[in-house]
Amino acid sequence: MKKLTIFKAYMSDQEDARKFYVNQLGFKLAEDKQLGDYRWLLVQAPDNREVSLNLEVARTAEEIALIGRQAAAQPLFSLCTDDGSRDLEELKRRDVGFDGKTKAMFYGTGVMMRDLYGNRIYLNQEPSETGIQPALRFASCGEIGSVAFWPIPSTPFARNKSSAPRR
């Protein structure tokens, strides 16, 4: 195995999901193809060509039950940033909902946000960029692109009314 290329998130409406990820989060549209009655829809984080998020319409009862809960109380994925304050303000301006305030931890300074269905997404600025020295060193954004995956501790966040998930 060499690298992660695609992961899937179930949505009830692909077009609404596309608009959220592209217009609000600033992702780029990687592929959008109609294959009969199936729509193949991939988005990618800015500055990332290695990993795509497949925005898949939920069809079965099992898939529908996963909408907004695919990673339970943890983030579905994390995004690295080189300027957390800048990105936080820009995402707020685009009406992205956040849970709680930014918090400095050993792996960086970050904040939890939600997509339009309630899936958690963690925005993180690495320790080397915030001046906080990590107790352990995880993969840096440069090693795996701008989408990073590492353990995020379970921390309760205050629910932001603007981030109420849709079903």
ROVEXKOL-177190 format. One line per field, with one value per residue: residue number from 1; x, y, z of N, C-alpha, C in turn; chain. Coordinates in steps of 0.001 Angstrom, whole numbers, plus 500000, padded with zeros to 6 digits. Layout:
REM residues N
num <- (NUM ...) .
nx <- (X ...) .
ny <- (Y ...) .
nz <- (Z ...) .
cax <- (X ...) .
cay <- (Y ...) .
caz <- (Z ...) .
cx <- (X ...) .
cy <- (Y ...) .
cz <- (Z ...) .
chaine <- (A ...) .
END
This chain:
REM residues 167
num <- (1 2 3 4 5 6 7 8 9 10 11 12 13 14 15 16 17 18 19 20 21 22 23 24 25 26 27 28 29 30 31 32 33 34 35 36 37 38 39 40 41 42 43 44 45 46 47 48 49 50 51 52 53 54 55 56 57 58 59 60 61 62 63 64 65 66 67 68 69 70 71 72 73 74 75 76 77 78 79 80 81 82 83 84 85 86 87 88 89 90 91 92 93 94 95 96 97 98 99 100 101 102 103 104 105 106 107 108 109 110 111 112 113 114 115 116 117 118 119 120 121 122 123 124 125 126 127 128 129 130 131 132 133 134 135 136 137 138 139 140 141 142 143 144 145 146 147 148 149 150 151 152 153 154 155 156 157 158 159 160 161 162 163 164 165 166 167) .
nx <- (500852 500436 499316 496595 493758 491000 488128 484883 481856 478584 475696 472562 471823 473542 474139 473704 475684 477980 477963 478344 480911 482548 481865 481637 483582 485758 486899 488071 486473 486951 486110 483124 480819 478198 476959 474940 472303 473838 475862 479123 481019 483599 485515 488255 490540 491888 494993 495633 496152 496272 494334 490885 487524 484694 481557 478827 475556 473258 471605 470560 468896 470791 472954 471705 471297 473857 474420 475908 477032 479230 481748 481167 481462 483828 486129 485505 487510 490642 491904 494829 496317 498208 497762 495775 494100 493460 492123 490021 488532 487794 486265 484196 483067 481989 479861 480280 479719 480955 482200 482644 485664 488943 491639 494675 496754 498919 499351 498926 497173 493751 490346 487010 484782 481709 480185 477481 475752 476410 478707 481809 484664 488052 489992 493321 496313 499636 502006 504667 504155 502720 504242 504030 505407 505345 504456 504552 505415 503532 502587 503432 501744 503006 504027 501886 500150 497529 495430 495120 495491 495095 495038 492485 491821 488996 486974 484624 482609 481044 477855 477229 474663 474347 475487 473867 473102 471897 469402) .
ny <- (498818 502252 504924 506917 507565 508055 508728 508145 509940 509864 511504 513274 514862 515414 517725 519891 519195 519399 522167 523147 522062 523090 525905 526928 525649 525862 523883 522187 521223 518047 515872 515398 513492 512145 508981 507168 506600 507224 509436 510437 512048 513997 515857 517969 519003 522339 522805 520104 517122 514466 513167 512540 513407 511534 512436 510941 509884 508774 505710 503278 502062 501626 503247 505770 506084 506664 509256 512245 511127 509561 509288 509055 510658 511790 513608 513371 513874 515680 518964 520593 523764 526702 529069 529480 531445 533182 531385 530494 532877 533413 531132 531417 533731 532653 531311 528797 526409 526237 524335 525285 526946 527814 525669 525012 522268 519374 518505 520680 523765 524083 523789 522533 521986 521717 519908 520421 518385 517642 516155 516044 518093 518700 521543 522341 523881 523217 522330 523325 525599 527106 527454 525764 523036 519717 516735 514288 513396 513731 512865 515391 518055 518439 515931 514280 515717 518253 517275 515821 512996 511903 510776 512372 513750 512862 515408 517347 519645 522807 523135 524814 526823 527544 525460 523273 519994 518764 516590) .
nz <- (500000 499302 499598 500904 498978 498360 500341 501713 502318 503459 502234 502189 500105 497287 495791 497549 499395 497779 497252 499866 500613 498554 498218 500869 502583 500918 499373 496393 493382 492306 490694 488848 487718 485819 485809 484342 486486 488606 490442 490440 492623 493626 495930 496910 499438 499577 497889 497797 496211 496515 498115 498010 498814 498627 497962 498664 497853 500211 500169 501175 504179 506169 505282 505315 508037 508838 508069 508876 511141 510783 511901 514504 517589 516956 514773 511273 509503 509484 508930 507945 508612 507851 508994 511380 512586 510468 508702 510337 510729 508061 507431 509289 508260 505992 507018 508274 510765 514110 516888 520032 521174 519843 520732 522383 522075 522509 519907 518333 517575 517491 516236 516352 513705 511809 509117 506760 507498 510010 510434 512019 511611 511949 512341 512224 513339 513127 515791 515389 514010 515763 517960 520115 521742 520757 522570 521404 518071 515245 511868 509598 507813 505374 504803 504106 502520 502491 503948 507004 509140 512324 515763 517579 520650 522724 523364 524970 523265 523187 521831 518864 517827 515152 513882 513715 512773 509598 508367) .
cax <- (500000 501239 498713 495147 493363 489584 487265 483483 480927 477210 474923 471206 471717 474896 474334 473894 477002 478977 477976 478952 482344 483248 481637 481843 484881 486822 487457 487936 485762 487931 485376 481664 480398 476941 477135 473577 471603 474821 476711 480460 481313 484783 486070 489563 490962 492788 496409 495762 495774 496406 493172 489582 486347 483591 480266 477969 474179 472859 470461 469981 468593 472062 473696 470966 471545 475220 474558 476272 477536 480139 482896 480578 481746 485159 486108 485592 488864 491252 492546 495960 496399 499416 497304 494481 493267 492970 491150 488854 487733 487233 485211 483059 482453 481239 478796 480586 479463 482053 481884 483607 486732 490217 492291 496048 497031 500269 499428 498705 496057 492690 488938 486108 483680 480792 479654 476046 475007 476843 480006 482831 485910 488960 490937 494482 497593 500635 502791 505824 503658 502094 505214 503811 506239 504564 504998 504782 505410 502707 502909 503167 500932 503860 504295 500739 499249 496872 494474 495908 494731 495751 494053 492032 491231 487577 486809 483280 482560 479730 477152 476948 473327 474432 476058 472922 473170 470698 469170) .
cay <- (500000 503459 506147 507077 508362 508458 508226 508426 510445 509791 512743 513084 515644 515652 519102 520716 518857 520003 523614 523392 521783 523978 527331 527330 525193 526244 522732 522281 520119 517188 515162 515388 512763 511398 507654 506642 507241 507390 510629 510301 513420 514080 517169 517892 520167 523190 522413 518668 516326 513051 512599 513096 513038 511129 512838 509869 509933 507602 505058 502229 502474 501637 504442 506947 506184 507164 510659 513140 510358 508542 509131 509176 511961 512218 514214 512513 514133 516910 519809 521389 525134 527411 530277 529128 532637 533626 530429 530517 534070 533247 530117 532034 534651 531802 530664 527443 526299 525742 523871 525784 527891 527172 525120 524574 520920 518962 518281 521948 524591 523802 523972 521603 522550 520691 520109 520716 517267 517437 515490 516915 518304 519393 522467 522324 524493 522367 522922 524082 526873 527843 527613 524763 521866 518498 515630 513261 513991 513048 513239 516795 518254 518284 514526 513586 516658 519164 516559 515054 512053 511450 510695 513602 513341 513133 516607 517885 520999 523446 523083 526093 526704 527662 524243 522165 519123 518528 515180) .
caz <- (500000 499187 500130 500919 497816 498420 501395 501399 503324 502966 502273 501664 498877 496791 495329 498753 499944 496893 497507 501170 500610 497613 498457 502254 503098 499994 498670 494941 492751 491632 489636 488939 486522 485873 485220 484409 487608 489673 490338 491032 493034 494472 496260 497544 500211 498803 497873 498010 495041 496822 498800 497637 499583 497759 498523 498173 498313 500999 499533 502014 505558 506895 504862 505789 509481 509038 507683 509970 512292 510256 512808 515847 518202 516525 513439 510096 509039 509979 507930 508427 508139 508273 509684 511944 512813 509152 508179 511221 510403 506721 507490 509986 507293 505057 507798 508733 512201 514947 518233 521003 520833 519528 521913 522171 522571 522134 518464 517641 518013 516547 516579 515681 512932 511308 507776 506772 508069 511382 510517 512594 510866 512846 511711 513112 512993 513776 516884 514908 513500 516856 519033 521148 521482 520928 523368 520391 516736 514275 510492 509297 506609 504204 504529 503538 501878 503416 504784 507966 509928 513536 516852 518209 521917 522926 524158 524744 522728 523295 520545 518241 517223 513698 513298 513881 511604 508788 508029) .
cx <- (500891 500614 497192 494766 491932 488961 485880 482761 479532 476472 473503 471014 473115 475121 474512 475267 478112 479092 478639 480469 483122 483086 481930 483196 486037 487517 487332 487201 486779 487289 483891 481143 479079 477141 475794 472835 472544 475678 477998 480946 482468 485175 487405 489822 491872 494228 496611 495287 495782 495126 491902 488517 485229 482285 479210 476553 473847 471585 469790 469695 469882 472889 473030 471218 472933 475380 474812 476892 478603 481380 482445 480890 483107 485077 486218 486978 489350 491899 493683 495862 497721 499065 495877 493562 492656 491860 489880 487949 487075 486093 483989 482315 481597 480158 479028 480388 480641 481510 482977 484613 487979 490891 493692 496251 498435 500429 499163 497565 494944 491308 488108 485041 482827 480419 478140 475195 475401 478135 481034 484078 486808 489936 492102 495680 498652 501457 503960 505409 502984 503054 505044 504647 505423 505261 505332 504728 504569 503131 502561 502337 501756 504111 503123 499741 498533 495716 495291 494999 495571 494734 493745 491380 489743 487443 485404 483368 481143 479097 476831 475610 473385 474974 475132 472916 471826 470573 468386) .
cy <- (501237 504679 506071 507966 508884 507905 508807 509018 510420 511087 512441 513848 516005 517097 520055 520466 519470 521496 523934 523215 522726 525446 527776 526900 525564 525070 522963 521038 519316 516442 515265 514777 512046 510091 506931 507352 507454 508627 510390 511709 513411 515531 516945 519165 521022 522696 520928 517942 514836 512415 513324 512583 512755 511480 511932 510026 508630 507015 504030 502782 502559 502891 505711 507166 506758 508658 511520 512445 509344 508329 509261 510566 512514 512904 513159 512657 515437 517651 520579 522796 525736 528715 530037 530310 533123 532700 530386 531700 533945 532230 530627 532968 533876 530987 529188 527424 525680 525309 524386 526746 527110 526746 524662 523225 520541 518773 519554 522719 524430 524033 522978 522389 521392 520988 520293 519592 516967 516653 516476 516919 519121 520240 522648 523061 523760 523100 523767 525454 527707 528084 526628 523541 520605 517480 514464 513937 513134 513490 514692 516892 518009 516841 513841 514523 517501 518538 515672 514152 511642 511442 512070 513193 513672 514309 517128 519329 521542 523472 524483 525957 526777 526402 523032 521312 519010 517045 515107) .
cz <- (500000 499845 500102 499738 497899 499693 501176 502594 502705 503224 501794 500356 498391 496373 496508 499368 499094 497160 498838 501102 499682 498013 499888 502801 502180 499335 497170 494432 491961 490461 489906 487647 486774 485121 485312 485522 488804 489418 491125 491333 494031 494690 496960 498334 499335 498938 498134 496769 495327 497354 498356 498594 498587 498475 497903 498716 499043 500396 500438 503413 506389 506557 505376 507280 509777 508739 508920 511169 511893 511098 514261 516397 517808 515159 512342 509469 509647 508824 508585 507841 508591 508987 510179 512138 511514 508663 509022 510880 509032 506723 508242 509055 506289 505760 508105 510242 512937 516297 519154 520423 520430 520829 521538 522840 522098 520633 517659 518257 516997 517102 515761 514940 512443 509867 507871 507342 509506 511534 511045 511717 511785 512039 512676 512509 513805 514832 516403 514394 514586 518007 520174 520785 521725 521816 522438 519033 515806 512887 510247 508026 505362 503834 503839 502870 502910 504178 505699 508778 511120 514647 517426 519522 521992 523882 523921 524261 522905 521912 520064 517515 515707 513055 513489 512637 510908 508539 506752) .
chaine <- (A A A A A A A A A A A A A A A A A A A A A A A A A A A A A A A A A A A A A A A A A A A A A A A A A A A A A A A A A A A A A A A A A A A A A A A A A A A A A A A A A A A A A A A A A A A A A A A A A A A A A A A A A A A A A A A A A A A A A A A A A A A A A A A A A A A A A A A A A A A A A A A A A A A A A A A A A A A A A A A A A A A A A A A) .
END
